[in-house]
Amino acid sequence: MNKLLPFLLLSLLAFPWEMGEDLIHGFNFLGDGKTIVGICLLLEQSAKSTHREAGKDGLNAFLTAGGVTLLLKQITHCKRPTGKSYDSFPSGHTAVAFASARIFSHYYPENKTIYYLLAVGVAIARVQSRAHYTRDVIGGALVGYWGGELALKDKGIIPILKKRF
């Protein structure tokens, strides 16, 4: 059941309610890669080993989910709802949000529900801002959760790069 939680929460996308512009902007900020990388880098500088591990795994999850997201965007070449570009699937903001939620819920389980609700908020904001279709954010959630799982198993981009270089 634990592994299904993020995807069950995505069912909130079906509710027909509108987010205000400020709320959409706030959630988009939470899913932005720069925000997450900044948080992870700060955690890595902590004196507490749990925080350092969360930061290390968070960066690995971000890079892993981000790399897979960029690859899938090139392969699928899906048009955005606005029609302005062809990089809609999967949602990178949502992938980053769910990768982070997976990592932070592992290290700080007392806030698990909050992390996933924030990630769902990012997904909803991406659809409501017309940056993505629902399928894009579901794909992003799957990629992000998977990236977080790999990072927790000490797999993903960073371990591969360490072995090669």
Summary of the structure (lengths in Angstrom):
residues: 165
radius of gyration: 15.3
end to end distance: 38.4
largest distance: 49.3
contacts: 585
relative contact order: 0.19
helix: 76%
strand: 0%
